[in-house]
């Protein structure tokens, strides 16, 4: 049987009737912009993450831009970001007029560390973006302690993860989420959120998402029209209570891979001490990664290589590298970009599917 990279349909099937009822109720209520569903979802998300404030926005990219603006990042500032991540992480910083400065990552966790950040710091560094890549929480407390700079936690792939008992979304000064449909908590369209314990920062975020205004009359900032949709919030409220069980299913899927003997064919990564990953993706490595992907595709297994061209080698980022003398040397990033193999994983991934994936790899 084919093994999909993402199985978003099966976990939703038991919730379909409830979702339709909640959407119908929201339509009947007639409050479509920042209505009661958004307000309730914000409260529920904040409670789940363990912070005081959650603010719904239009998407995960806007969440990053607005979070950086709320921290005071502006044109001319520098923000350290990993190069091995989705383009939006750097794009959101560049959209402000600030300069993304790329740093390397740890090979096993795929995340930045204090050691990889240090060479990228300059007197113009205003903040650091730490991505919880593939659902693995980054070692953000150590980064904050090392440098005393604000850390934006890009937790788009990590809802349900934790580090030393602190949930992803509560590790940085401010955190951002995406509810893109394939995420661990996926909407039926775009959506995002910003979480923080800082009340003043949360108020700036709320103003920035609504044209820079707190009351629709007075405009303090040149802001954005970026609001979580009321219907999406209604759907997300049905799904959020499932997130722990869904993440447990993903963790069971990873264990199924290990039990099936995946390590005999691919090199597996590792987690920081005290980390509980959410496993948005399960990514291993191999020197001949593309050949392994061809093997898997021939067997009906959907797998792919992520971020083959890392951000410091993307054409649009070239102008931001010029001031620093060109593309930095990021050897771990370049290696992982070339060798990574993202394998199927979902809340309902089974041992039988793991056996199929491993058998396909063994056939080569």
C-alpha positions as CSV (number, residue, x, y, z in Angstrom):
1,X,0.0,0.0,0.0
2,X,1.2,3.6,-0.7
3,X,2.6,5.3,2.4
4,X,1.9,9.1,2.4
5,X,4.4,11.6,3.7
6,X,1.5,13.3,5.5
7,X,-1.8,11.7,6.5
8,X,-4.0,14.6,7.4
9,X,-7.3,12.9,6.5
10,X,-7.4,9.9,8.7
11,X,-7.0,11.7,12.1
12,X,-9.7,14.2,11.1
13,X,-12.3,11.6,10.1
14,X,-13.8,11.1,13.6
15,X,-14.0,14.8,14.1
16,X,-15.7,15.7,10.9
17,X,-19.3,16.0,12.3
18,X,-18.1,18.1,15.2
19,X,-16.1,20.4,12.9
20,X,-19.1,20.9,10.6
21,X,-21.3,21.7,13.5
22,X,-18.9,24.3,15.0
23,X,-18.4,25.9,11.6
24,X,-22.1,26.1,11.1
25,X,-22.5,27.7,14.5
26,X,-19.9,30.3,13.7
27,X,-21.6,31.1,10.5
28,X,-25.0,31.5,12.2
29,X,-23.4,33.8,14.8
30,X,-22.4,36.1,12.0
31,X,-19.2,37.4,13.7
32,X,-16.5,36.7,11.1
33,X,-13.6,39.1,12.1
34,X,-12.0,38.7,15.5
35,X,-15.1,37.2,17.0
36,X,-15.7,34.9,19.9
37,X,-14.2,31.9,18.3
38,X,-10.8,33.7,17.9
39,X,-10.9,35.0,21.4
40,X,-11.7,31.6,22.8
41,X,-9.0,29.9,20.7
42,X,-6.4,32.4,21.9
43,X,-7.3,31.7,25.5
44,X,-7.1,27.9,25.0
45,X,-3.9,28.0,23.0
46,X,-2.2,30.2,25.7
47,X,-3.4,27.8,28.4
48,X,-2.1,24.8,26.5
49,X,1.3,26.4,25.8
50,X,1.6,27.7,29.3
51,X,1.9,31.4,28.6
52,X,-0.2,34.5,29.5
53,X,-1.0,35.6,25.9
54,X,-1.8,34.1,22.5
55,X,-2.7,36.3,19.6
56,X,-4.1,34.9,16.4
57,X,-2.8,36.2,13.1
58,X,-3.2,35.4,9.4
59,X,-0.4,33.0,8.9
60,X,3.0,31.8,10.3
61,X,5.0,34.2,8.2
62,X,3.1,37.2,9.4
63,X,3.5,35.9,12.9
64,X,7.3,36.1,12.6
65,X,7.3,39.6,11.1
66,X,4.9,41.0,13.6
67,X,6.7,39.3,16.5
68,X,10.0,40.9,15.4
69,X,8.3,44.3,15.0
70,X,6.8,44.0,18.4
71,X,10.3,43.3,19.9
72,X,11.5,46.6,18.2
73,X,13.4,45.1,15.3
74,X,13.7,47.7,12.6
75,X,15.5,48.6,9.4
76,X,19.2,48.4,9.8
77,X,19.1,45.8,12.6
78,X,20.5,42.3,12.2
79,X,18.7,39.2,13.3
80,X,20.5,35.8,13.5
81,X,18.6,33.0,11.9
82,X,19.4,29.4,10.9
83,X,20.0,28.8,7.2
84,X,18.5,25.2,7.3
85,X,14.8,26.1,7.6
86,X,11.9,27.2,5.5
87,X,12.4,30.4,3.6
88,X,9.8,32.3,5.6
89,X,12.1,32.4,8.7
90,X,14.4,34.8,6.9
91,X,11.8,36.4,4.6
92,X,9.9,37.7,7.6
93,X,13.0,39.5,8.9
94,X,13.9,41.0,5.5
95,X,10.3,42.2,5.1
96,X,11.0,44.7,8.0
97,X,14.1,46.0,6.3
98,X,16.3,44.2,8.8
99,X,19.2,41.9,7.8
100,X,19.0,38.2,8.3
101,X,22.4,36.8,9.4
102,X,22.7,33.1,8.8
103,X,24.3,30.7,11.3
104,X,25.0,27.0,11.3
105,X,23.2,24.2,13.2
106,X,23.9,21.2,15.3
107,X,24.1,18.0,13.2
108,X,22.0,15.8,15.4
109,X,19.2,18.1,16.5
110,X,19.1,20.2,13.2
111,X,18.8,23.3,15.4
112,X,20.9,26.3,16.3
113,X,22.8,26.3,19.6
114,X,24.7,29.0,21.5
115,X,27.9,27.8,19.8
116,X,26.5,28.1,16.3
117,X,25.0,31.5,17.0
118,X,28.1,33.1,18.5
119,X,30.1,33.6,15.2
120,X,27.1,35.4,13.6
121,X,26.7,38.0,16.3
122,X,27.8,41.7,15.7
123,X,27.1,45.0,17.5
124,X,24.0,45.3,15.2
125,X,22.4,42.1,16.3
126,X,19.0,42.9,17.7
127,X,17.5,39.4,18.1
128,X,17.9,35.7,17.4
129,X,15.4,33.4,15.7
130,X,15.5,29.9,17.0
131,X,13.5,27.4,14.9
132,X,12.2,24.2,16.5
133,X,12.9,22.4,13.3
134,X,10.9,19.3,12.4
135,X,9.3,19.5,15.8
136,X,12.5,19.3,17.8
137,X,12.7,22.0,20.5
138,X,15.8,24.1,20.2
139,X,17.9,24.8,23.3
140,X,16.6,28.3,23.7
141,X,17.1,28.8,27.4
142,X,20.9,28.2,26.9
143,X,20.9,30.7,24.0
144,X,19.1,33.4,26.0
145,X,21.4,32.9,29.0
146,X,24.5,33.0,26.8
147,X,23.8,36.3,25.0
148,X,21.0,38.2,26.8
149,X,19.3,39.0,23.4
150,X,15.7,38.6,22.7
151,X,14.9,35.1,21.2
152,X,12.0,34.6,18.8
153,X,11.0,31.0,18.9
154,X,9.8,29.8,15.5
155,X,7.6,27.0,16.8
156,X,5.7,26.5,13.6
157,X,6.5,22.8,13.4
158,X,6.6,22.1,17.2
159,X,3.2,22.5,18.9
160,X,3.1,19.6,21.4
161,X,6.9,19.5,21.9
162,X,8.6,20.4,25.2
163,X,12.1,21.0,26.7
164,X,12.6,20.2,30.4
165,X,8.8,20.4,30.9
166,X,8.3,23.7,29.2
167,X,6.2,23.6,26.0
168,X,7.3,24.8,22.7
169,X,5.9,28.3,22.4
170,X,7.0,29.2,25.9
171,X,10.8,28.9,25.5
172,X,11.6,32.3,23.9
173,X,10.7,35.9,24.7
174,X,8.0,35.5,22.0
175,X,7.0,32.5,19.9
176,X,5.3,32.0,16.6
177,X,3.1,29.3,15.2
178,X,1.7,28.3,11.8
179,X,-1.5,26.4,11.3
180,X,-0.8,25.5,7.7
181,X,-2.9,22.4,6.9
182,X,0.0,19.9,7.1
183,X,1.3,21.2,10.5
184,X,0.7,19.1,13.7
185,X,-2.2,21.5,14.4
186,X,-3.5,22.3,10.9
187,X,-6.3,24.6,10.0
188,X,-8.4,24.2,6.8
189,X,-6.4,27.1,5.2
190,X,-3.9,29.6,6.5
191,X,-3.6,30.7,10.1
192,X,-1.0,31.6,12.7
193,X,-0.5,32.8,16.3
194,X,2.0,34.6,18.5
195,X,2.5,33.6,22.1
196,X,4.3,35.4,25.0
197,X,4.3,36.1,28.7
198,X,5.0,39.8,28.1
199,X,1.8,41.8,28.3
200,X,3.1,44.9,26.7
201,X,4.6,43.0,23.8
202,X,1.2,41.2,23.4
203,X,-0.6,44.5,23.2
204,X,1.8,45.7,20.5
205,X,1.2,42.4,18.6
206,X,-2.6,43.0,18.8
207,X,-2.3,46.5,17.4
208,X,0.2,45.5,14.7
209,X,-2.1,42.7,13.4
210,X,-5.0,45.2,13.0
211,X,-3.4,48.0,11.0
212,X,-1.4,49.3,13.9
213,X,-4.6,50.3,15.9
214,X,-6.0,49.3,19.2
215,X,-9.5,50.9,18.7
216,X,-10.0,51.2,14.9
217,X,-9.8,55.0,15.3
218,X,-6.2,55.8,16.3
219,X,-3.3,54.3,14.5
220,X,0.0,54.1,16.4
221,X,2.0,52.0,13.9
222,X,2.1,51.2,10.2
223,X,0.8,47.7,10.8
224,X,-0.7,44.8,9.0
225,X,-4.1,43.3,8.1
226,X,-3.3,39.9,9.6
227,X,-6.1,38.3,11.7
228,X,-6.8,34.7,12.3
229,X,-10.1,33.9,10.6
230,X,-13.1,33.2,12.8
231,X,-14.0,30.0,10.9
232,X,-10.5,28.7,11.1
233,X,-10.5,29.4,14.8
234,X,-13.7,27.4,15.2
235,X,-12.0,24.5,13.5
236,X,-8.8,24.8,15.5
237,X,-10.8,24.8,18.8
238,X,-12.0,21.3,17.9
239,X,-8.5,20.1,17.0
240,X,-6.4,21.6,19.8
241,X,-7.6,19.1,22.4
242,X,-6.4,16.3,20.2
243,X,-2.8,17.6,19.9
244,X,-1.2,15.6,22.7
245,X,-2.7,12.3,21.5
246,X,-1.7,13.2,17.9
247,X,1.9,13.9,19.1
248,X,1.9,10.7,21.0
249,X,0.9,8.9,17.8
250,X,3.8,10.5,16.0
251,X,6.2,9.5,18.7
252,X,4.9,6.0,18.5
253,X,5.6,6.1,14.8
254,X,9.2,7.1,15.3
255,X,9.6,4.2,17.8
256,X,8.1,1.9,15.1
257,X,10.8,3.0,12.7
258,X,13.5,2.3,15.3
259,X,12.0,-1.1,16.1
260,X,11.7,-1.9,12.4
261,X,15.5,-1.4,12.0
262,X,15.6,1.9,10.2
263,X,19.0,2.7,11.7
264,X,20.5,-0.1,9.5
265,X,19.8,1.9,6.4
266,X,19.8,5.6,7.4
267,X,21.5,7.7,10.1
268,X,19.1,8.9,12.7
269,X,19.3,12.2,14.6
270,X,19.1,12.9,18.3
271,X,17.4,15.1,20.8
272,X,18.8,17.4,23.4
273,X,18.7,16.1,27.0
274,X,15.2,16.8,28.4
275,X,13.6,17.3,25.0
276,X,10.3,15.7,24.0
277,X,9.9,16.3,20.2
278,X,6.6,16.7,18.4
279,X,7.9,15.1,15.2
280,X,6.2,17.2,12.6
281,X,8.6,15.4,10.3
282,X,11.0,12.5,10.9
283,X,14.2,13.3,9.1
284,X,17.2,11.0,8.8
285,X,20.3,11.3,6.6
286,X,22.3,9.3,4.1
287,X,25.3,10.2,1.9
288,X,23.2,9.1,-1.2
289,X,20.0,10.7,-0.1
290,X,18.5,11.2,-3.5
291,X,19.1,7.6,-4.5
292,X,17.3,6.5,-1.3
293,X,14.4,8.8,-2.2
294,X,14.2,7.1,-5.6
295,X,14.1,3.7,-4.0
296,X,11.3,4.8,-1.7
297,X,9.3,6.4,-4.5
298,X,9.5,3.2,-6.6
299,X,7.9,1.3,-3.6
300,X,5.1,3.8,-3.2
301,X,6.6,5.6,-0.2
302,X,6.3,9.3,-0.2
303,X,9.5,10.9,1.1
304,X,11.4,14.0,0.2
305,X,14.5,16.0,0.8
306,X,13.9,19.3,2.6
307,X,15.7,22.6,2.1
308,X,18.1,21.2,-0.5
309,X,19.1,24.8,-1.2
310,X,19.6,26.4,2.2
311,X,18.7,30.0,2.8
312,X,22.2,31.4,2.6
313,X,22.4,30.1,-1.0
314,X,19.0,31.3,-2.1
315,X,19.1,34.0,-4.8
316,X,16.8,36.4,-2.9
317,X,19.1,36.4,0.1
318,X,22.2,37.4,-1.8
319,X,21.9,41.1,-1.2
320,X,21.8,40.5,2.6
321,X,25.1,38.6,2.4
322,X,27.0,41.2,0.5
323,X,27.7,43.4,3.5
324,X,29.3,40.4,5.3
325,X,31.5,39.5,2.4
326,X,29.4,36.9,0.8
327,X,27.9,33.6,1.8
328,X,29.1,32.3,5.2
329,X,30.7,28.9,5.7
330,X,28.0,26.7,7.2
331,X,29.3,23.2,6.7
332,X,26.7,21.3,8.8
333,X,23.9,23.2,7.0
334,X,25.3,22.3,3.6
335,X,25.8,18.7,4.6
336,X,22.3,18.3,6.0
337,X,20.7,20.0,3.0
338,X,22.4,17.5,0.7
339,X,21.9,14.3,2.8
340,X,18.5,14.6,4.6
341,X,15.6,12.2,3.9
342,X,12.2,13.1,5.3
343,X,10.1,10.0,5.9
344,X,6.4,9.5,6.4
345,X,5.1,10.3,9.8
346,X,1.6,11.0,11.2
347,X,-0.5,10.6,14.3
348,X,-1.8,7.3,12.8
349,X,1.5,5.9,11.5
350,X,1.7,2.2,12.1
351,X,4.4,-0.5,12.6
352,X,3.3,-2.0,9.3
353,X,4.0,1.2,7.5
354,X,7.4,1.5,9.1
355,X,8.1,-2.1,8.0
356,X,7.2,-1.1,4.4
357,X,9.5,1.9,4.5
358,X,12.4,-0.1,5.9
359,X,11.8,-2.9,3.4
360,X,11.9,-0.5,0.5
361,X,15.2,0.8,1.7
362,X,16.6,-2.7,2.2
363,X,15.7,-3.6,-1.3
364,X,18.3,-1.2,-2.6
